[in-house]
C-alpha cells in the first residue's frame, strides 16, 4: 500500500547483509522492495497460545502441542448448560475450551486462519484443493460440530479475561488488556500448536508474525536525520532502553526485541519467551488482524473475503465452494497491487 512512498534504508544505517544478519528472517521477506529494504522493525510480535492456568489445573490438562490435541483438550474443558455438561452445536456455552470457529468475535481470527493455511502448505495467494478446504473444515468445526464457540459469546479477549475461556490466541500486547480486566488471573503463553511435521521432507514448524516497522517517506526533507534516528532506535542500546522503560512504568514486559542477537535477554520470560522462541520460524501475509487500514485497505478487503468463507461454511456451504469464491476474491485484491502474478507460493 505504501511502496511508492517508502525511501530505501541507507547502507550506512543497515547494509543488506547487516539487515539480514540482525533481524529475523520474516523481516527479510516482508520489508524488501525490489533490491532495497524500506523499513526497520523495532519489535517482533505474532501469535501465541494463552492458557488459563486454573482451568487447566482443575482438569489435569497440559498445554497442547498439536492442533488435534488442542481440539480434544478444548472439548474436555468446555462446559455447556446441558444435563451432562457437554457441548454440542446450539447449546448455551458456560465455559469454552477454545475460541475458534467464527469470524466476528474471535479476536485475531485472521492470524489464526492464515498460520493454519501456511502450516498446511496452502498458497495463500491462490488457496485451492484439499489442503485449503481442510483448514476451513478444521477451523469451523469448533462452532459447527463441537459447539464450544458461537457468535452469541463475548469477544475472545473478554471471555478469556473473565475466566470463561481456557485457550486464547493473541499477540503479546493482549497480556496487558487481559491484566487490566483481571489483574489476579493466572495465565501462561506458549508457542502455537503445529500440524504433524515430516522431518524427512525438511518440514519445520511455522509460526506467525505481525509487527510494526519504521520507514521514512521518500519526500522527507530530513531523510538522513530520520534514518539516523531509526538506526539509533533499533540498536541494542536503544531497544533495551525502551524495554526497561516499559518495565519501569509498571508493565510486566516491554516490546519483544526485533533483533536476533537480543533473543537470549528475554527467551525465558514467562510472557515474551513464547514469541521469541517462534520468531525464527515465523511467516506473515496480508491477512493480519487489527491493522486499521480502513475499508479499502488490503488487509481489510482480504479479511472480508476470508470472513465470508468462514461464515459460509458455518451456514452449510461446502468448503469446496467457499475456497473457490475465496480464491477469486484474493486474486482480485492482489491484482490491484501487482501481487497476484509475481507473489511466490507459501511454503
C-alpha positions in Angstrom: 0.0 0.0 0.0 2.9 2.4 0.7 5.5 1.1 -1.8 5.7 4.4 -3.7 6.1 6.4 -0.5 9.0 4.5 1.1 12.6 5.5 1.0 15.2 2.8 0.9 17.2 2.1 4.1 20.6 3.8 3.5 23.6 1.4 3.6 25.3 3.4 6.4 22.3 2.6 8.6 21.9 -1.0 7.5 23.6 -2.7 4.6 21.5 -5.6 3.1 24.0 -8.0 4.7 23.8 -6.4 8.1 20.0 -6.1 7.9 19.6 -9.8 7.2 22.0 -10.8 9.9 20.4 -8.6 12.5 16.6 -9.2 12.2 14.5 -12.3 12.0 14.0 -14.0 8.6 10.4 -12.8 8.2 11.7 -9.2 8.1 13.8 -10.0 5.1 10.7 -11.2 3.3 8.3 -8.5 4.5 10.4 -5.4 4.3 12.2 -5.8 1.0 11.0 -3.8 -2.1 13.0 -4.7 -5.2 16.6 -4.6 -4.3 16.2 -2.4 -1.2 14.9 -2.7 2.4 12.5 0.0 3.1 11.7 -0.3 6.8 13.3 -1.4 10.1 11.4 -3.3 12.8 11.7 -2.1 16.4 9.9 -5.1 17.8 8.7 -8.6 17.0 5.2 -9.9 17.6 2.9 -12.5 16.3 0.7 -15.2 17.8 1.0 -17.3 21.0 -1.4 -19.6 22.8 -2.7 -18.2 26.1 -3.9 -20.8 28.6 -6.0 -20.3 31.8 -3.8 -22.0 34.5 -6.7 -22.6 36.9 -9.0 -24.2 34.3 -6.1 -26.5 33.1 -5.0 -27.4 36.6 -8.6 -28.2 37.7 -9.0 -30.6 34.7 -5.5 -32.0 35.0 -4.6 -30.9 31.4 -1.3 -30.0 29.9 -0.7 -27.4 27.2 -1.4 -29.0 23.8 1.4 -29.3 21.2 -0.7 -30.2 18.1 -3.9 -28.9 16.7 -5.7 -32.2 17.1 -4.5 -32.4 20.7 -5.8 -28.8 21.2 -9.2 -29.8 19.9 -9.6 -32.7 22.2 -8.3 -30.7 25.2 -10.7 -27.9 24.3 -13.7 -30.4 24.1 -12.8 -31.7 27.5 -12.5 -28.2 29.0 -15.8 -26.9 27.5 -18.9 -26.8 29.7 -22.4 -26.1 28.4 -25.8 -25.7 30.0 -26.8 -29.3 29.3 -27.7 -32.3 31.5 -24.2 -33.8 31.1 -22.4 -30.5 30.8 -21.0 -31.5 27.3 -21.3 -29.1 24.4 -23.0 -29.6 21.1 -23.9 -27.3 18.3 -26.6 -24.9 19.5 -26.0 -25.4 23.3 -25.5 -22.5 25.6 -21.8 -22.3 26.4 -20.8 -21.6 30.0 -17.1 -22.2 29.7 -15.4 -22.5 26.2 -12.4 -24.7 25.7 -11.1 -22.6 22.8 -12.2 -19.5 20.9 -12.1 -20.8 17.3 -14.7 -21.2 14.6 -16.1 -17.8 13.9 -15.0 -14.6 12.1 -16.8 -12.0 14.3 -16.0 -12.5 17.9 -12.6 -14.4 17.8 -10.0 -11.6 18.1 -7.1 -12.3 15.8 -9.0 -14.9 13.8 -7.2 -13.7 10.7 -3.8 -14.6 12.1 -5.0 -18.0 13.3 -6.5 -18.9 9.9 -3.5 -17.6 8.0 -1.0 -19.6 10.0 -3.1 -22.7 9.8 -3.1 -22.3 6.0 0.7 -21.8 6.0 1.2 -24.9 8.2 -0.9 -26.9 5.8 1.2 -25.9 2.8 -1.5 -23.7 1.3 -0.5 -21.0 -1.1 -2.4 -18.0 0.4 -2.1 -16.1 -2.8 -4.3 -18.7 -4.5 -5.7 -21.2 -2.0 -7.2 -24.3 -3.6 -7.8 -28.0 -3.2 -8.0 -30.2 -0.1 -5.3 -28.5 2.0 -7.2 -25.2 1.9 -10.6 -26.9 2.4 -9.2 -28.9 5.4 -8.3 -25.6 7.1 -11.8 -24.2 6.8 -13.2 -27.5 7.9 -11.0 -27.6 11.0 -11.4 -24.0 12.0 -15.2 -24.1 11.8 -15.6 -27.5 13.5 -15.2 -25.8 16.9 -18.5 -23.9 16.2 -20.3 -26.2 13.7 -19.9 -29.5 15.5 -18.2 -29.1 18.8 -20.4 -26.3 19.9 -17.8 -24.7 22.2 -17.9 -21.3 20.5 -20.5 -19.3 18.7 -21.4 -15.7 17.7 -23.5 -15.1 20.8 -20.5 -15.1 23.1 -18.5 -12.0 24.0 -15.2 -11.4 22.1 -12.5 -13.9 22.9 -10.3 -11.4 24.8 -13.1 -10.5 27.2 -14.1 -14.2 27.6 -10.6 -15.2 28.4 -10.1 -12.4 30.9 -13.4 -13.3 32.6 -12.3 -16.9 33.1 -14.9 -18.2 30.7 -12.3 -19.4 28.1 -9.5 -21.9 28.5 -7.4 -21.3 25.3 -7.0 -18.0 23.6 -4.7 -16.8 20.8 -3.2 -13.4 20.6 -0.1 -11.1 20.3 2.0 -10.2 23.3 0.2 -6.9 23.9 -3.0 -8.6 24.7 -1.5 -9.7 28.0 -1.9 -6.0 29.1 -5.5 -6.0 28.1 -6.2 -9.2 30.0 -4.3 -8.0 33.0 -6.3 -4.7 33.1 -9.6 -6.7 33.1 -8.4 -9.4 35.5 -5.3 -8.4 37.4 -5.2 -11.6 39.5 -5.7 -14.0 36.6 -3.1 -16.8 36.2 -2.3 -17.5 32.6 0.7 -18.6 30.5 1.7 -18.1 26.9 3.1 -20.9 24.8 4.0 -21.4 21.2 1.1 -22.1 18.9 0.3 -25.8 18.1 1.6 -27.4 14.9 0.4 -29.8 12.3 2.3 -33.1 12.1 5.8 -32.5 10.6 7.8 -34.8 8.4 11.5 -34.2 9.1 12.4 -36.4 6.1 10.8 -33.8 3.9 12.6 -31.0 5.7 9.4 -29.7 7.2 9.8 -27.2 10.1 7.4 -25.5 12.5 5.6 -22.4 11.1 4.7 -19.6 13.4 3.0 -16.2 12.8 4.5 -12.7 12.6 2.5 -9.5 12.8 4.5 -6.4 13.9 5.2 -2.8 13.1 8.2 -1.4 11.3 9.5 2.1 10.9 10.1 3.7 7.5 10.9 7.2 6.0 8.8 9.0 3.4 10.6 9.3 0.1 9.7 13.0 0.0 11.1 13.8 3.5 13.3 16.8 3.7 15.1 15.3 6.6 15.5 11.7 5.4 19.1 11.4 6.6 18.2 12.5 10.1 15.2 10.3 10.2 17.2 7.2 9.2 19.9 8.1 11.7 17.3 8.2 14.4 15.8 4.8 13.3 19.3 3.4 13.3 19.8 4.6 16.9 16.4 3.3 18.0 17.0 -0.2 16.5 20.5 -0.6 18.0 20.8 -2.8 21.0 21.1 0.1 23.5 18.1 1.9 22.1 15.8 -1.2 22.2 17.0 -2.2 25.7 16.3 1.3 27.0 12.7 1.2 25.6 12.2 -2.3 27.1 13.5 -1.2 30.5 11.4 2.0 30.5 8.3 -0.1 29.8 9.0 -2.3 32.8 9.9 0.7 35.0 6.5 2.3 34.1 4.7 -0.7 35.6 4.4 -3.1 32.7 5.4 -6.7 33.2 7.5 -6.6 29.9 8.4 -4.3 27.0 8.0 -4.9 23.3 9.7 -8.2 22.3 13.0 -7.5 20.7 13.3 -7.4 16.9 17.0 -8.3 16.9 18.1 -11.9 16.8 21.2 -11.1 18.9 18.9 -10.0 21.8 16.8 -13.2 22.0 18.8 -14.5 24.9 17.7 -11.5 27.0 14.0 -12.5 27.0 13.8 -16.1 25.9 13.0 -17.3 29.4 10.5 -14.5 30.1 7.1 -16.1 31.0 5.2 -13.9 28.6 7.7 -12.8 25.9 9.6 -16.1 25.6 6.9 -17.8 23.7 7.0 -15.2 20.9 10.8 -15.0 20.7 11.1 -18.8 20.5 8.8 -18.8 17.5 10.4 -15.8 15.7 13.0 -17.7 13.7 10.2 -19.8 12.1 7.6 -17.0 11.7 5.9 -16.1 8.5 3.4 -13.4 7.6 0.9 -12.5 4.9 -1.7 -9.8 4.1 -4.3 -11.4 6.4 -3.4 -9.6 9.6 -5.7 -8.5 12.3 -6.1 -5.0 13.8 -4.1 -3.2 11.1 -6.6 -0.4 10.9 -6.0 0.1 7.2 -9.6 1.1 6.5 -12.4 -0.5 4.4 -10.3 -0.1 1.2 -7.0 -1.4 2.7 -5.5 -4.6 1.6 -5.9 -6.4 5.0 -9.4 -5.3 5.5 -10.5 -6.3 2.0 -8.9 -9.7 2.2 -10.3 -10.2 5.7 -13.8 -9.7 4.3 -13.3 -12.5 1.7 -12.0 -14.9 4.4 -14.8 -13.9 6.8 -17.3 -14.7 4.0 -15.7 -18.1 3.5 -15.8 -18.9 7.2 -19.4 -17.7 7.6 -20.5 -19.6 4.5 -19.1 -22.9 5.9 -20.7 -22.3 9.2 -24.0 -21.8 7.4 -23.8 -25.1 5.5 -21.8 -24.0 2.3 -19.4 -26.6 1.1 -15.7 -25.9 1.7 -15.0 -26.5 -2.0 -17.4 -23.8 -3.0 -16.2 -21.5 -0.2 -12.5 -21.8 -1.2 -13.3 -21.3 -4.9 -15.0 -18.0 -4.1 -12.3 -17.0 -1.7 -9.5 -17.6 -4.2 -11.3 -15.5 -6.8 -11.6 -12.6 -4.2 -7.9 -12.9 -3.2 -6.8 -12.7 -6.8 -9.0 -9.7 -7.4 -7.5 -7.8 -4.5 -3.8 -8.8 -5.0 -4.0 -8.0 -8.7 -4.8 -4.4 -7.9 -1.5 -4.2 -6.0 0.5 -6.0 -8.7 1.0 -9.0 -6.3 -1.1 -11.8 -7.8 1.1 -12.9 -10.7 4.5 -12.4 -9.1 3.9 -13.5 -5.5 5.7 -16.8 -4.6 3.8 -19.8 -3.2 3.8 -20.0 0.6 5.8 -22.9 2.0 
